[in-house]
């Protein structure tokens, strides 16, 4: 298990919108977010969110091509050797991987939650996601359902 879990904004917004924010607590316990992500989320947060300010200025350089929330989330994750970053945007994921940060996305969280026994099935949650404005390809959904043994 990673020592620190850092989340970008998109997962928080998505899980909040579909009523599944508590799933993050069940799976990971504490979620670290930057002040910028907190502002982008713009909702009251539970006590298991820890708001952390990046110790370096890495996010300033990353902000030239990533949105501020992604940049600070990546900077926070980079500060911890065995962190996991929850990030959905392709560009941000690519940058994080180049920095050797372990990444997962919102749908990856669902697969992990099923494998750990926190949810019985991924498909009903994906159906809730389809009713939001969260963009996800049918190909990705198919791969996620295969990973969750629900294909």
Protein Blocks (a to p, Z undefined) as FASTA:
>chain_A
ZZbdcddfklmmmmmmnopmmmmmmmnopacddfklmmmnopacdfkbccdddfbfklmm
mmmmpcfklmmmmmmmmmpmkbccddfblklmmmmmmnopacddfklmmmmmmmnopafb
fklmmmmmmmmmbdcdfklmmmmmmmnopZZ
